[in-house]
């Protein structure tokens, strides 16, 4: 398998593990609040990645990339083997 596919699989596995962790530790795993939080987090991360990719100001693009990486790494730290 190519490295791109391998990275995608690893990302998907980490994403699913984090969803499982969030649901397991939430007071009410099926709550609208948890779903809302997940949607807002996904939107925020997508926005950062969009800015990192398409921002014409190199300084702002680098900042967005660093912020996106920081948030992803913070989530990985919550997972065993992350």
C-alpha positions as CSV (number, residue, x, y, z in Angstrom):
1,X,0.0,0.0,0.0
2,X,1.3,3.5,-0.8
3,X,2.2,5.8,2.1
4,X,-0.7,8.1,1.3
5,X,-3.2,5.3,1.8
6,X,-1.4,4.2,4.9
7,X,-1.5,7.7,6.4
8,X,-5.2,7.9,5.5
9,X,-5.9,4.6,7.3
10,X,-3.9,5.7,10.3
11,X,-5.8,9.0,10.4
12,X,-9.1,7.2,10.1
13,X,-8.2,4.8,12.9
14,X,-7.1,7.6,15.2
15,X,-10.2,9.6,14.4
16,X,-12.5,6.6,15.2
17,X,-10.5,5.9,18.4
18,X,-11.0,9.5,19.5
19,X,-14.7,9.4,18.7
20,X,-15.0,6.2,20.8
21,X,-13.0,7.9,23.7
22,X,-15.3,11.0,23.6
23,X,-18.4,8.9,23.6
24,X,-17.1,6.7,26.4
25,X,-16.2,9.6,28.7
26,X,-19.3,11.8,27.9
27,X,-22.1,11.9,30.5
28,X,-24.6,11.2,27.7
29,X,-22.9,9.7,24.6
30,X,-25.9,10.3,22.4
31,X,-26.5,13.9,23.5
32,X,-27.0,16.7,21.0
33,X,-24.3,18.6,22.8
34,X,-21.7,16.0,22.1
35,X,-22.7,15.8,18.4
36,X,-22.6,19.6,18.3
37,X,-19.1,19.7,19.8
38,X,-17.9,17.2,17.2
39,X,-19.4,19.1,14.3
40,X,-17.9,22.4,15.6
41,X,-14.5,20.8,16.1
42,X,-14.6,19.3,12.6
43,X,-15.5,22.6,11.1
44,X,-12.8,24.5,13.0
45,X,-10.1,22.0,11.9
46,X,-11.4,22.1,8.2
47,X,-11.2,25.9,8.4
48,X,-7.6,25.8,9.6
49,X,-6.6,23.3,6.9
50,X,-8.3,25.4,4.3
51,X,-6.4,28.5,5.4
52,X,-3.2,26.6,5.5
53,X,-3.7,25.4,1.9
54,X,-5.2,28.5,0.2
55,X,-4.2,31.5,2.2
56,X,-2.2,33.9,0.0
57,X,-0.3,35.4,3.0
58,X,2.5,32.9,3.8
59,X,2.7,34.0,7.4
60,X,-1.0,33.3,8.0
61,X,-0.8,30.0,6.1
62,X,2.1,28.8,8.3
63,X,0.2,29.9,11.4
64,X,-2.9,28.0,10.3
65,X,-0.8,24.9,9.5
66,X,0.9,25.1,13.0
67,X,-2.5,25.5,14.7
68,X,-4.0,22.6,12.8
69,X,-1.0,20.4,13.7
70,X,-1.1,21.5,17.3
71,X,-4.8,20.5,17.7
72,X,-4.3,17.1,15.9
73,X,-1.3,16.4,18.1
74,X,-3.2,17.3,21.3
75,X,-5.9,14.8,20.3
76,X,-3.3,12.1,19.5
77,X,-1.8,12.6,23.0
78,X,-5.1,11.4,24.5
79,X,-4.8,8.1,22.7
80,X,-2.6,5.2,23.7
81,X,0.0,4.8,20.9
82,X,-1.0,8.2,19.5
